[in-house]
Amino acid sequence: MPKRARTKDQYSHTTLGALISTIVFLGMAAWLFLEALSLIGQAPPLQVNGLLFTSFLSLLGALRFVIARVWARYRKGGGR
């Protein structure tokens, strides 16, 4: 049975793997953020800022499908 052809703008990220990786990204973002908060005043500012930055990047990783959907809508001209 051949696979159904998808258009370039269709997103179907409902697989178990995508769900697991999203949860892991959210968990890491929360853990890194809490770790940075616990080190304020005890560790060098560069280390705290690095943890906050990596927490932000992990949050972006968790929102990657939402970002891709918004970007695709923007590219199609939906925001104008």
Buried (B, 14 or more C-beta within 10 A) or exposed (E): EEEEEEEEEEEEEEEEEEEEBBEEBBEBBBEBBEBBEEBEEEBEEEEBEBBBEBBEBBBEBBBBBEEEBEEBEEEEEEEE
